[in-house]
Amino acid sequence: MPGLQTERVRRSLRTFLFCLGMGLVSAGLLSHQVRAQDVPFDTKNPVFGAGCPNCTLNASGLFVQQALKLEGKDIRLCETCTGPNGSLYIAEQRLPPPLSPARIAAGMPPQPTDPVMFGATSSLYRIGWAYLGTHVYAAGGPYHSTGAHPRMRAIALIEAPIYIAAAVHAESDIQSLDDVKSRKGLKISVGLDPKQPTIEQTLLDYYGLTADVLAANGDTIVPENTDSADLIISMNAAYNPTSENRFWPLATAKNKLRFLALADPLRAKLAKDFWLSEAMMPRNYFPGVDKPVATVVRLGHLIHARDDMPEQYAYELARALDRHKDLLKYQFIQMTYNPKTVTQTGIIPLHPGAARYYREAGYLK
């Protein structure tokens, strides 16, 4: 009974902190990034940071949830814990952000009222920057020291290929990205972020499409995923029919497009700077891909936690993902569990519990 009472007190405290944070948000006294650090890891029903029901990261959340369920463990999904701050929900044990009025109206279930304990990210370069405390994470990081923040730790890399794609309309006289600099008055659909380096900005810079050149040519940057643009660049080329990720399937059904290859030196730079892999987009992946297209691809989704996740829980989590990897074929995006790459988590070290499982399974020496 004392243990039960202690758990009730902890839950009451977490609920109080969440309600207090939401009250401060409503009053405009605190940003929506509410923090609740130093809460012991909840092994009974922890919160997993995933994406909204239409986001690719939600597929990882569902996979983890289903795999653990078969092992007798429950987790709750935060379905808005994504974006540039996605990994920080875990690193700083932030409370799930409140749902927007639009998402409430759409019928999304209420958010959990406990801190986020572990989760998934597809922006592997961003979590690397956070771990090192560089770029936009310089003020709060690094998240690898024992000072203000427990260390980030990786559990598994689940392969989920998402290609970086560039395309023009089939009637365009642009035959390669080298041609773009000499053209005038183009509408270029691309997403940029002045606060941090991006894959798209690196691509534009490589082909000499600086702000001055674009201005001199009379070119216009239009919103990302505008299918009427003369040149379309997107880092979300996944054949995914969900409403937030179906741009390319819809654009290629509506328009006759031609996909352009990236130069080999650019592919090598993108792979190095943004933890991508050089790859060929396969023929017929989308209409208009009439031959393999040289590009780069996101490696996948990194399941990660903090080093205060109990070692046994991390061990059982890694084991559950391996035991039930067949569940991946039922998710709404293409994902693969590859024993040869599941431990390739970049600069984010494996959690000791996960590493112990992989050594026993023969995936790690």
C-alpha positions as CSV (number, residue, x, y, z in Angstrom):
1,M,0.0,0.0,0.0
2,P,2.8,2.5,0.7
3,G,4.1,2.0,-2.8
4,L,0.7,2.5,-4.3
5,Q,0.2,5.7,-2.3
6,T,3.6,7.0,-3.5
7,E,2.7,6.3,-7.1
8,R,-0.7,8.2,-6.6
9,V,1.2,11.1,-5.2
10,R,3.6,11.2,-8.1
11,R,0.7,11.0,-10.6
12,S,-1.1,13.8,-8.8
13,L,2.0,15.9,-8.9
14,R,2.5,15.3,-12.6
15,T,-1.1,16.2,-13.3
16,F,-0.8,19.3,-11.1
17,L,2.3,20.4,-13.1
18,F,0.6,19.8,-16.4
19,C,-2.5,21.8,-15.4
20,L,-0.3,24.5,-14.0
21,G,1.7,24.7,-17.2
22,M,-1.5,24.8,-19.3
23,G,-2.8,27.5,-17.2
24,L,0.3,29.6,-17.6
25,V,0.2,29.0,-21.4
26,S,-3.4,30.3,-21.5
27,A,-2.4,33.3,-19.5
28,G,0.5,33.9,-21.8
29,L,3.1,33.6,-19.0
30,L,4.9,30.5,-20.4
31,S,5.6,29.1,-23.8
32,H,3.9,25.8,-24.7
33,Q,7.2,24.0,-24.1
34,V,6.3,23.1,-20.5
35,R,9.0,21.3,-18.6
36,A,8.8,18.8,-15.8
37,Q,12.3,17.5,-15.3
38,D,13.6,14.9,-12.8
39,V,10.4,12.8,-12.8
40,P,11.3,9.1,-12.4
41,F,10.9,7.0,-15.6
42,D,7.4,5.5,-15.6
43,T,7.9,1.8,-16.4
44,K,4.1,1.1,-16.2
45,N,2.7,3.3,-18.9
46,P,5.3,5.9,-20.1
47,V,4.6,8.6,-22.7
48,F,6.2,8.1,-26.1
49,G,6.8,11.2,-28.3
50,A,5.4,10.5,-31.7
51,G,3.8,12.4,-34.6
52,C,0.2,13.2,-35.3
53,P,-1.9,10.5,-36.8
54,N,-1.0,11.6,-40.3
55,C,2.8,12.0,-39.7
56,T,5.4,9.4,-40.5
57,L,6.6,9.3,-36.9
58,N,3.2,8.1,-35.8
59,A,3.9,4.9,-37.6
60,S,7.0,4.4,-35.4
61,G,4.9,5.2,-32.3
62,L,2.3,2.6,-33.3
63,F,5.0,0.0,-34.0
64,V,6.6,0.5,-30.6
65,Q,3.2,0.5,-28.8
66,Q,2.1,-2.7,-30.6
67,A,5.4,-4.5,-30.0
68,L,5.4,-3.6,-26.3
69,K,1.8,-4.6,-25.9
70,L,2.6,-8.1,-27.1
71,E,5.2,-8.2,-24.3
72,G,2.7,-7.1,-21.7
73,K,3.7,-3.4,-21.5
74,D,1.6,-0.3,-22.1
75,I,2.7,3.1,-23.4
76,R,0.8,6.2,-24.3
77,L,1.5,8.3,-27.5
78,C,2.0,12.0,-27.5
79,E,0.8,12.8,-31.0
80,T,2.2,16.3,-31.3
81,C,5.8,15.8,-30.1
82,T,7.5,16.4,-33.4
83,G,9.3,19.2,-35.3
84,P,12.5,21.0,-34.4
85,N,11.8,20.5,-30.6
86,G,10.7,16.9,-30.9
87,S,13.8,15.4,-29.3
88,L,13.8,18.0,-26.6
89,Y,10.5,16.7,-25.2
90,I,12.5,13.7,-24.2
91,A,15.8,15.3,-23.3
92,E,14.1,17.8,-21.0
93,Q,11.1,15.7,-20.0
94,R,8.7,18.2,-21.4
95,L,5.0,17.8,-21.0
96,P,3.1,17.1,-24.2
97,P,2.1,20.4,-26.0
98,P,-1.6,21.2,-26.0
99,L,-3.7,20.3,-29.0
100,S,-4.6,23.1,-31.4
101,P,-8.3,24.0,-31.7
102,A,-8.2,22.5,-35.2
103,R,-6.9,19.2,-33.9
104,I,-9.4,19.2,-31.1
105,A,-12.2,19.8,-33.6
106,A,-10.8,17.0,-35.8
107,G,-11.4,14.6,-32.9
108,M,-7.8,13.9,-31.8
109,P,-7.7,12.1,-28.4
110,P,-6.6,14.2,-25.4
111,Q,-2.9,14.4,-24.8
112,P,-1.3,12.5,-22.0
113,T,-0.7,14.6,-18.8
114,D,2.7,13.1,-17.9
115,P,6.2,14.1,-19.2
116,V,7.5,12.5,-22.4
117,M,9.9,9.7,-21.5
118,F,11.1,8.4,-24.9
119,G,10.1,8.7,-28.6
120,A,11.2,8.8,-32.2
121,T,12.7,11.3,-34.6
122,S,13.4,11.3,-38.3
123,S,15.6,14.4,-38.2
124,L,18.8,12.6,-37.2
125,Y,20.9,15.6,-37.8
126,R,18.8,17.7,-35.5
127,I,19.1,15.3,-32.6
128,G,22.8,15.2,-33.3
129,W,23.0,19.0,-33.0
130,A,21.0,18.8,-29.8
131,Y,23.3,16.2,-28.4
132,L,26.3,18.3,-29.2
133,G,24.6,21.6,-28.3
134,T,25.2,23.3,-31.6
135,H,23.2,25.4,-34.1
136,V,19.7,26.1,-32.7
137,Y,20.4,24.0,-29.6
138,A,23.4,25.9,-28.4
139,A,21.5,27.8,-25.7
140,G,19.9,24.7,-24.1
141,G,22.5,22.0,-24.9
142,P,24.5,20.0,-25.0
143,Y,22.4,17.0,-24.1
144,H,25.2,14.6,-23.5
145,S,26.6,15.8,-20.2
146,T,25.5,15.1,-16.7
147,G,25.0,18.7,-15.8
148,A,21.5,20.2,-16.4
149,H,20.3,17.3,-18.6
150,P,20.6,13.6,-18.5
151,R,22.3,12.1,-21.5
152,M,20.4,11.2,-24.7
153,R,20.6,7.5,-25.5
154,A,19.5,5.5,-28.6
155,I,17.4,2.4,-28.6
156,A,17.1,1.4,-32.2
157,L,17.3,2.8,-35.8
158,I,14.3,1.7,-37.8
159,E,14.8,2.1,-41.5
160,A,12.2,4.3,-43.1
161,P,13.5,5.7,-46.5
162,I,12.4,9.2,-47.4
163,Y,14.0,10.6,-50.5
164,I,15.1,14.2,-51.2
165,A,13.4,15.0,-54.6
166,A,13.7,17.8,-57.1
167,A,11.3,18.0,-60.1
168,V,10.2,20.2,-62.9
169,H,7.2,20.0,-65.2
170,A,7.8,17.8,-68.2
171,E,7.4,20.6,-70.7
172,S,10.2,22.6,-69.0
173,D,13.5,23.1,-70.9
174,I,15.3,22.6,-67.6
175,Q,17.1,19.3,-68.1
176,S,19.3,19.4,-64.9
177,L,19.7,21.5,-61.8
178,D,22.7,23.1,-63.4
179,D,20.4,24.8,-65.9
180,V,18.4,26.6,-63.2
181,K,20.9,29.4,-62.5
182,S,20.7,30.7,-66.1
183,R,16.9,30.8,-66.2
184,K,14.8,33.9,-65.4
185,G,11.6,34.4,-63.5
186,L,11.2,31.0,-62.0
187,K,8.9,30.1,-59.2
188,I,10.8,27.7,-56.9
189,S,8.9,25.7,-54.3
190,V,11.2,25.0,-51.4
191,G,11.1,25.1,-47.6
192,L,13.9,27.2,-46.0
193,D,14.7,28.1,-42.4
194,P,16.9,31.2,-41.8
195,K,17.6,30.0,-38.2
196,Q,19.6,26.9,-39.1
197,P,21.2,25.1,-42.0
198,T,18.8,23.0,-44.1
199,I,19.1,20.3,-46.8
200,E,17.2,22.6,-49.2
201,Q,19.4,25.6,-48.6
202,T,22.5,23.5,-49.1
203,L,21.1,22.3,-52.4
204,L,20.4,25.8,-53.6
205,D,23.9,27.0,-52.5
206,Y,25.6,24.2,-54.4
207,Y,24.0,25.2,-57.6
208,G,24.8,28.9,-57.1
209,L,21.2,29.9,-56.3
210,T,22.1,32.5,-53.7
211,A,19.6,35.1,-52.6
212,D,21.4,37.7,-54.8
213,V,21.3,35.4,-57.9
214,L,17.6,34.6,-57.3
215,A,16.8,38.3,-57.0
216,A,18.8,39.2,-60.1
217,N,17.0,36.5,-62.1
218,G,13.6,37.6,-60.9
219,D,13.0,34.2,-59.3
220,T,10.4,33.8,-56.5
221,I,10.5,31.4,-53.6
222,V,7.0,30.0,-53.1
223,P,5.7,27.8,-50.3
224,E,7.0,24.3,-50.0
225,N,4.9,21.7,-51.8
226,T,3.4,24.1,-54.4
227,D,2.9,21.8,-57.4
228,S,2.5,24.6,-59.9
229,A,6.0,25.9,-59.3
230,D,8.6,25.7,-62.1
231,L,11.0,23.9,-59.8
232,I,9.9,21.8,-56.8
233,I,12.3,20.7,-54.1
234,S,11.1,18.6,-51.2
235,M,12.7,16.5,-48.5
236,N,9.4,14.5,-48.0
237,A,9.4,12.1,-50.9
238,A,7.7,9.2,-49.3
239,Y,5.0,7.2,-51.0
240,N,2.6,7.9,-48.1
241,P,-1.1,8.4,-48.7
242,T,-1.8,10.2,-45.4
243,S,-3.1,13.8,-45.7
244,E,0.0,15.5,-44.4
245,N,2.5,13.4,-46.4
246,R,0.9,12.8,-49.8
247,F,2.2,15.7,-51.7
248,W,4.2,13.8,-54.3
249,P,1.6,11.1,-55.0
250,L,-1.0,13.9,-55.6
251,A,1.4,16.2,-57.5
252,T,2.6,13.4,-59.8
253,A,-1.0,12.3,-60.4
254,K,-2.1,15.9,-61.3
255,N,1.0,17.0,-63.2
256,K,3.4,15.4,-65.6
257,L,6.8,15.9,-63.8
258,R,10.4,15.1,-64.6
259,F,12.7,14.3,-61.6
260,L,16.2,15.7,-61.6
261,A,19.4,14.0,-60.3
262,L,21.6,15.6,-57.6
263,A,25.3,16.0,-58.5
264,D,27.5,13.4,-56.8
265,P,29.6,16.0,-54.8
266,L,26.4,17.4,-53.5
267,R,25.1,14.0,-52.5
268,A,28.3,13.3,-50.6
269,K,28.1,16.7,-48.8
270,L,24.4,16.2,-47.8
271,A,25.1,12.7,-46.6
272,K,27.9,13.9,-44.4
273,D,26.3,17.1,-43.1
274,F,22.8,15.8,-42.5
275,W,23.3,12.1,-41.8
276,L,21.7,10.9,-44.9
277,S,22.6,8.1,-47.3
278,E,23.4,8.4,-51.0
279,A,20.8,6.5,-52.9
280,M,18.9,6.0,-56.1
281,M,15.2,6.8,-56.2
282,P,13.9,3.7,-57.9
283,R,12.2,3.8,-61.3
284,N,8.4,4.2,-61.1
285,Y,8.6,5.2,-57.4
286,F,6.4,8.1,-58.6
287,P,4.9,8.8,-62.1
288,G,7.7,10.7,-63.9
289,V,10.5,8.7,-62.4
290,D,11.2,6.8,-65.6
291,K,14.7,5.8,-64.6
292,P,16.6,5.6,-61.3
293,V,17.4,9.1,-60.0
294,A,20.5,9.9,-58.1
295,T,19.6,11.6,-54.8
296,V,19.9,11.1,-51.0
297,V,17.6,9.5,-48.5
298,R,16.8,9.9,-44.8
299,L,18.1,6.8,-43.0
300,G,15.1,6.2,-40.8
301,H,13.5,6.8,-37.4
302,L,15.7,6.8,-34.3
303,I,14.0,5.4,-31.2
304,H,15.7,7.2,-28.3
305,A,15.4,7.9,-24.6
306,R,17.4,9.3,-21.8
307,D,20.0,7.5,-19.7
308,D,17.6,7.4,-16.8
309,M,15.5,4.9,-18.6
310,P,16.0,1.7,-16.5
311,E,18.5,-0.6,-18.1
312,Q,16.1,-3.6,-17.9
313,Y,13.3,-1.6,-19.6
314,A,15.7,-0.5,-22.4
315,Y,16.7,-4.2,-22.8
316,E,13.1,-5.4,-23.0
317,L,12.2,-2.5,-25.4
318,A,15.0,-3.4,-27.8
319,R,14.0,-7.1,-27.5
320,A,10.3,-6.3,-28.2
321,L,11.2,-4.4,-31.4
322,D,13.2,-7.3,-32.6
323,R,10.8,-10.0,-31.6
324,H,7.8,-8.2,-33.3
325,K,9.5,-6.6,-36.3
326,D,6.9,-8.3,-38.5
327,L,4.5,-5.6,-37.3
328,L,6.3,-3.1,-39.5
329,K,4.7,-4.5,-42.7
330,Y,1.3,-3.4,-41.4
331,Q,2.2,0.2,-40.8
332,F,1.2,3.0,-43.2
333,I,4.7,3.8,-44.4
334,Q,7.5,1.6,-45.5
335,M,9.7,0.6,-42.6
336,T,12.3,-2.1,-42.0
337,Y,14.1,-3.6,-39.1
338,N,17.6,-4.5,-40.3
339,P,19.9,-6.3,-37.8
340,K,22.8,-4.8,-39.6
341,T,21.7,-1.2,-39.1
342,V,19.5,-1.2,-36.0
343,T,22.6,-0.3,-33.9
344,Q,23.9,2.4,-36.3
345,T,22.7,5.3,-34.3
346,G,25.3,7.9,-35.2
347,I,26.8,10.0,-32.4
348,I,23.9,9.1,-30.1
349,P,25.3,6.2,-28.0
350,L,23.2,3.1,-27.4
351,H,21.5,2.8,-24.1
352,P,23.4,0.2,-22.1
353,G,20.2,-2.0,-21.8
354,A,19.6,-1.9,-25.6
355,A,23.3,-2.6,-26.2
356,R,23.2,-5.6,-23.9
357,Y,20.3,-7.1,-25.9
358,Y,22.0,-6.5,-29.2
359,R,25.2,-8.2,-28.0
360,E,23.2,-11.2,-26.9
361,A,21.4,-11.3,-30.3
362,G,24.7,-11.1,-32.2
363,Y,23.9,-7.7,-33.7
364,L,26.6,-5.9,-31.8
365,K,30.1,-7.0,-31.0
